[in-house]
Amino acid sequence: MNISHENQYIIEAINIKKEFLVKVKKDNIIISEEKILRAIDGIGVKIKPGETLGLVGESGCGKTTAAKLLLGLYKPNEGKVKFKGENISEFKGKKLKDFRRKAQMIFQDPYESLNPRFKIKEILMEPLRIHKIGSNYKERYDLAETVLYEVGLKPPKTYLERYPHEMSGGQRQRVSIARALILNPSLLIADEPVSMLDVSIRAGIMNLLTKMIKERNLASICISHDISLIRYLTDYTAVMYLGKIVEKAPTEKLIEKRYHPYTDALLEAVPNPDPDYKINLTKIKGEAPNPVNIPSGCRFHPRCVKCMDICKEKQPQEIEIEKGHYVLCHLYSR
Ligand code: SF4
């Protein structure tokens, strides 16, 4: 599924697949056997500057593995990831270091992702030193001060001298964003950026991320299981289920009209402020299967309320059901 049909993509994944060899217990006893876990099974995305893609799905659907493949932290077993048109698997030496600088990630947990022994100024200046940005301490300190101001920690000098434990969760997440931005990236991946934060401070972080992405014209990916966050932050949404993108469209289009039964169930689970609204809990059955035992045919079939005989045997092919709206489901096969 392609996000856009024009050139100048910052990041492009072409039919990437990723498998892991895992040990699973046999018959629930101590003896274990090795099995292949297909974490990502042929996905494609293309993102231009200024565009944000939302990757949404349940835990274990492969969202974070997809992000790691796009950042070059995993090598795909098949397919390619291209950064500004070049295959990242071939990057070495200075080129790889430059790519690491240009592709940044914001992690879910601001409590874990900042080194507790470093002051905020050290956390921000360390990547500058590694990438040889700023010719001396003063220049790097000034850059750290500027970026803290940009992410709303004012006056920045008071925060630069603090340790992470002297800050609130929201302030720490602002530092994480500042640490990613200080290297002037082209690609920003945010993995569940507000899920560890109090509801009261989520809106502030979401506004900040939106502002930074637009102002800096970043290509970005927001990973979340929370479709309301995806709706707020993203231009396009890709719904993942067990390692595949099952539906993808411009976000508002997808929310207005979803075609895939799994997307329908996901959206049905979003809380509705209308007290008279009755949630339809019959749109999905059971739990997600273990990814080492992916069901035959359509991988969603054991949980699908619209399952037909063909679904149990044959994998559906992707079709473009409306312009720019793709779905992977036999209900729409022509
Ligand atoms: Fe449901 Fe069949 Fe569509 Fe899969 S292909 S989502 S089982 S209707």
Residues whose N, C-alpha, C, O or C-beta is under 5 A from the ligand:
A	BS01	SF4	P261 C298 F300 H301 C304 K306 C307 M308 C311 P316 L328 C329 H330 L331
